[in-house]
């Protein structure tokens, strides 16, 4: 109904470019790419907010799967939206196998925006890991830390990357360095506490770390999941269940689903456990946390 009303208004007021822009944004949100792009192109030709138009045209092209077109638009964005657009261009370059170009672009951005260098290196590491090259992501963070060896954001990013590669010793070392500088950092407390809980070691210390993180961010689903999991590992599934239910209600990803399902199963609520696992597998049929849990518990859905 909103689209219909905007269309009528736009037809009645063809010179109202703000109205045309609103219609284009609504079309983008609703997935009407052809309509959105037609309006955005027309506005761009009229010189209306050119950088915003190029940014949205890049987003529209990206949604259509036209990565090359999206990159071209993003690279033409200037002004306040330039950094966001160029980072997204680099992300698409990595997905297309153009890693050398993407790295050159990010490197250039670190010189243009030195105050954003840490975030840019972390973003590029995420891009590399997301495209199946976590070792390269780790090497990039190693180089970044050579120039800023005590940077807590870089240390945390390297810790999580190392953890994804199964190098928990390196992960713990970097998280401890973060906590030396920022003893109450909730992300580092949660990451180290969860790692210990998942490994079944230092469980009391892990619970204390997660509790401290939860005190600062009581509604964070990742920390709620961690608290539920450490309580379960401590042999307290009844206490774990409320935390896992709250985490699941906010963020039912495969890992949270695996944890909640396992606790429900252990408590004898097998039908509910099966439903949680089945729902997760409908969304992600090859979800590793779910498959590992089912195999370990010898459950067949």
C-alpha positions as CSV (number, residue, x, y, z in Angstrom):
1,X,0.0,0.0,0.0
2,X,2.9,2.4,0.8
3,X,4.4,1.7,-2.6
4,X,1.1,2.3,-4.4
5,X,0.7,5.7,-2.6
6,X,4.2,6.7,-3.3
7,X,3.8,5.8,-7.0
8,X,0.7,8.0,-7.2
9,X,2.4,10.8,-5.4
10,X,5.5,10.5,-7.7
11,X,3.3,10.6,-10.8
12,X,1.5,13.6,-9.5
13,X,4.7,15.3,-8.6
14,X,7.3,14.3,-11.2
15,X,9.6,17.2,-10.2
16,X,9.7,16.2,-6.5
17,X,13.0,14.4,-6.5
18,X,12.9,13.7,-2.8
19,X,9.7,11.8,-3.4
20,X,11.2,9.9,-6.3
21,X,14.1,9.0,-4.0
22,X,11.7,7.7,-1.3
23,X,10.0,5.5,-3.9
24,X,13.4,4.1,-5.1
25,X,14.3,3.2,-1.5
26,X,11.0,1.5,-1.0
27,X,11.5,-0.5,-4.2
28,X,14.9,-1.5,-3.1
29,X,13.6,-2.7,0.3
30,X,10.8,-4.7,-1.4
31,X,13.2,-6.3,-3.9
32,X,11.8,-4.5,-7.0
33,X,15.2,-4.0,-8.5
34,X,14.1,-3.0,-12.0
35,X,11.9,-0.2,-10.7
36,X,14.5,0.9,-8.1
37,X,17.3,1.0,-10.6
38,X,15.2,2.9,-13.2
39,X,14.4,5.6,-10.7
40,X,18.0,5.8,-9.3
41,X,19.4,6.1,-12.8
42,X,17.0,8.9,-13.6
43,X,17.9,10.7,-10.4
44,X,21.6,10.2,-11.1
45,X,21.2,11.7,-14.6
46,X,19.5,14.7,-13.0
47,X,22.5,15.2,-10.6
48,X,20.4,14.4,-7.5
49,X,22.7,13.3,-4.6
50,X,25.0,11.4,-7.0
51,X,27.1,9.6,-4.5
52,X,24.1,8.2,-2.7
53,X,22.6,7.2,-6.0
54,X,25.8,5.3,-7.0
55,X,25.8,3.6,-3.6
56,X,22.3,2.4,-3.9
57,X,22.8,1.4,-7.5
58,X,25.7,-0.7,-6.3
59,X,23.5,-2.3,-3.7
60,X,20.9,-3.0,-6.3
61,X,23.4,-4.6,-8.7
62,X,24.8,-6.7,-5.8
63,X,21.3,-8.0,-5.0
64,X,20.9,-9.0,-8.6
65,X,24.2,-10.9,-8.5
66,X,26.0,-8.5,-10.7
67,X,29.2,-8.2,-8.7
68,X,31.1,-6.5,-11.5
69,X,28.5,-3.8,-11.9
70,X,28.2,-3.3,-8.2
71,X,32.0,-2.9,-7.9
72,X,32.0,-0.3,-10.7
73,X,29.3,1.8,-8.9
74,X,30.9,1.5,-5.5
75,X,34.3,2.6,-6.8
76,X,32.7,5.8,-8.2
77,X,31.2,6.8,-4.8
78,X,32.9,9.9,-3.3
79,X,32.4,11.9,-0.2
80,X,31.0,10.6,3.1
81,X,29.8,7.3,1.6
82,X,33.1,6.5,-0.1
83,X,34.8,4.4,2.6
84,X,31.7,2.2,3.1
85,X,31.3,1.7,-0.7
86,X,35.0,0.9,-1.3
87,X,35.1,-1.6,1.5
88,X,32.1,-3.3,0.0
89,X,33.8,-3.2,-3.4
90,X,36.9,-5.0,-1.9
91,X,34.6,-7.6,-0.3
92,X,33.1,-8.4,-3.7
93,X,36.5,-8.5,-5.3
94,X,37.6,-11.2,-2.8
95,X,34.4,-13.2,-3.6
96,X,35.3,-13.0,-7.3
97,X,38.8,-14.2,-6.7
98,X,40.4,-10.8,-7.2
99,X,42.2,-10.8,-3.9
100,X,45.3,-8.9,-5.2
101,X,43.1,-6.0,-6.3
102,X,41.1,-6.1,-3.1
103,X,44.2,-6.0,-1.0
104,X,45.6,-3.1,-3.0
105,X,42.3,-1.2,-2.5
106,X,42.3,-1.8,1.3
107,X,45.9,-0.8,1.6
108,X,45.1,2.4,-0.3
109,X,42.2,3.1,2.1
110,X,44.4,2.7,5.2
111,X,46.6,5.5,3.8
112,X,43.6,7.7,3.0
113,X,41.9,7.0,6.4
114,X,44.7,6.2,8.8
115,X,42.3,6.5,11.8
116,X,40.3,3.6,10.3
117,X,43.4,1.4,9.6
118,X,42.7,-1.1,12.4
119,X,39.1,-1.7,11.3
120,X,40.1,-1.9,7.6
121,X,42.7,-4.6,8.3
122,X,40.2,-6.6,10.4
123,X,37.6,-6.3,7.7
124,X,40.1,-7.6,5.1
125,X,41.0,-10.5,7.4
126,X,37.3,-11.3,7.6
127,X,37.0,-11.2,3.8
128,X,39.9,-13.6,3.4
129,X,38.5,-16.0,6.0
130,X,35.0,-15.8,4.6
131,X,36.4,-16.8,1.2
132,X,38.1,-20.0,2.5
133,X,41.5,-18.7,3.3
134,X,41.8,-18.3,7.1
135,X,45.6,-18.9,7.0
136,X,46.0,-15.8,4.8
137,X,43.7,-13.9,7.2
138,X,46.0,-14.8,10.1
139,X,49.1,-13.8,8.1
140,X,47.5,-10.4,7.4
141,X,46.7,-9.8,11.1
142,X,50.3,-10.9,12.0
143,X,51.6,-8.1,9.7
144,X,49.2,-5.6,11.1
145,X,50.3,-6.4,14.6
146,X,53.9,-5.8,13.7
147,X,53.1,-2.1,13.6
148,X,50.7,-2.1,16.5
149,X,51.7,-5.1,18.7
150,X,49.4,-4.2,21.6
151,X,46.3,-3.2,19.7
152,X,43.5,-5.0,21.4
153,X,41.1,-5.0,18.4
154,X,43.8,-6.7,16.2
155,X,44.7,-9.1,19.0
156,X,41.1,-10.1,19.4
157,X,40.6,-10.6,15.7
158,X,43.8,-12.7,15.5
159,X,42.6,-14.8,18.5
160,X,39.3,-15.6,16.9
161,X,41.0,-16.4,13.5
162,X,43.4,-18.7,15.3
163,X,40.5,-20.3,17.1
164,X,38.8,-21.0,13.8
165,X,41.9,-22.8,12.7
166,X,41.9,-24.9,15.9
167,X,45.0,-23.2,17.3
168,X,43.6,-22.7,20.8
169,X,46.9,-22.1,22.4
170,X,47.5,-19.0,20.2
171,X,43.9,-17.9,20.7
172,X,44.2,-18.0,24.5
173,X,47.6,-16.2,24.4
174,X,46.1,-13.3,22.4
175,X,42.9,-13.1,24.5
176,X,45.0,-13.0,27.7
177,X,46.9,-10.1,26.2
178,X,43.7,-8.3,25.5
179,X,42.5,-8.9,29.1
180,X,45.8,-7.6,30.5
181,X,45.0,-4.3,28.9
182,X,41.2,-4.4,29.3
183,X,40.4,-6.7,32.2
184,X,36.6,-6.2,31.8
185,X,36.4,-6.5,28.0
186,X,33.2,-8.5,27.5
187,X,34.0,-9.9,24.1
188,X,37.4,-11.3,25.3
189,X,36.0,-12.6,28.6
190,X,33.2,-14.4,26.7
191,X,35.5,-15.8,24.0
192,X,38.0,-17.2,26.5
193,X,35.4,-18.4,28.9
194,X,33.4,-20.1,26.1
195,X,36.6,-21.7,24.7
196,X,37.4,-23.3,28.1
197,X,33.8,-24.4,28.6
198,X,33.7,-26.0,25.1
199,X,37.0,-27.8,25.9
200,X,35.7,-28.9,29.3
201,X,38.6,-27.2,31.1
202,X,38.9,-24.6,33.9
203,X,35.1,-24.6,34.1
204,X,34.7,-22.6,37.3
205,X,37.1,-19.9,35.9
206,X,35.2,-20.0,32.6
207,X,31.9,-19.4,34.4
208,X,33.3,-16.5,36.3
209,X,34.6,-14.9,33.1
210,X,31.3,-15.4,31.3
211,X,29.4,-14.0,34.3
212,X,31.5,-10.9,34.3
213,X,30.8,-10.5,30.5
214,X,27.1,-11.1,31.1
215,X,26.9,-8.4,33.8
216,X,28.0,-5.9,31.3
217,X,25.8,-7.2,28.4
218,X,22.9,-9.1,30.0
219,X,21.0,-9.5,26.8
220,X,23.8,-10.5,24.4
221,X,22.7,-13.9,22.9
222,X,26.3,-15.0,22.4
223,X,27.1,-14.5,26.1
224,X,23.8,-16.0,27.2
225,X,24.7,-19.1,25.1
226,X,28.1,-19.2,26.7
227,X,26.6,-19.1,30.2
228,X,24.2,-21.9,29.4
229,X,26.9,-24.0,27.9
230,X,29.3,-23.6,30.8
231,X,26.6,-24.4,33.3
232,X,25.7,-27.5,31.3
233,X,29.4,-28.6,31.2
234,X,29.4,-28.1,35.0
235,X,26.6,-30.7,35.2
236,X,23.8,-28.2,35.8
237,X,21.5,-28.6,32.8
238,X,18.4,-27.3,34.6
239,X,20.2,-24.0,35.3
240,X,21.6,-23.9,31.8
241,X,18.2,-24.2,30.1
242,X,16.8,-20.6,30.7
243,X,20.0,-19.0,29.4
244,X,20.0,-21.2,26.3
245,X,16.3,-20.5,25.7
246,X,16.9,-16.7,25.9
247,X,19.9,-17.0,23.5
248,X,17.8,-19.1,21.1
249,X,14.9,-16.7,21.1
250,X,17.2,-13.9,19.9
251,X,19.7,-15.7,17.7
252,X,18.8,-19.3,16.7
253,X,21.9,-20.1,14.8
254,X,23.2,-23.7,14.4
255,X,25.6,-23.4,17.4
256,X,22.9,-22.1,19.8
257,X,20.5,-24.6,18.4
258,X,22.9,-27.4,19.0
259,X,23.5,-26.4,22.6
260,X,19.8,-25.9,23.4
261,X,18.9,-29.2,21.7
262,X,21.5,-31.1,23.7
263,X,20.4,-29.7,27.0
264,X,16.7,-30.5,26.2
265,X,17.7,-34.0,25.2
266,X,19.6,-34.6,28.4
267,X,16.6,-33.3,30.4
268,X,14.3,-35.8,28.7
269,X,12.5,-33.2,26.5
270,X,13.4,-35.2,23.4
271,X,10.6,-34.0,21.2
272,X,11.5,-30.4,21.8
273,X,15.1,-31.2,21.2
274,X,14.3,-32.8,17.9
275,X,12.3,-29.8,16.8
276,X,15.1,-27.4,17.6
277,X,17.6,-29.5,15.7
278,X,15.3,-30.0,12.7
279,X,14.5,-26.3,12.4
280,X,18.2,-25.5,12.4
281,X,18.8,-28.1,9.7
282,X,16.0,-26.7,7.5
283,X,17.9,-23.4,7.5
284,X,21.4,-24.9,7.2
285,X,21.2,-28.6,6.0
286,X,25.0,-29.2,6.6
287,X,25.3,-27.2,9.9
288,X,28.4,-28.8,11.5
289,X,27.4,-28.1,15.1
290,X,24.1,-29.8,14.7
291,X,25.6,-32.8,12.8
292,X,28.3,-33.2,15.4
293,X,25.8,-33.2,18.2
294,X,23.5,-35.7,16.6
295,X,26.4,-38.0,15.9
296,X,27.8,-37.7,19.4
297,X,24.4,-38.3,21.1
298,X,23.6,-41.1,18.5
299,X,20.3,-39.3,17.5
300,X,18.6,-39.8,14.2
301,X,16.0,-37.2,13.3
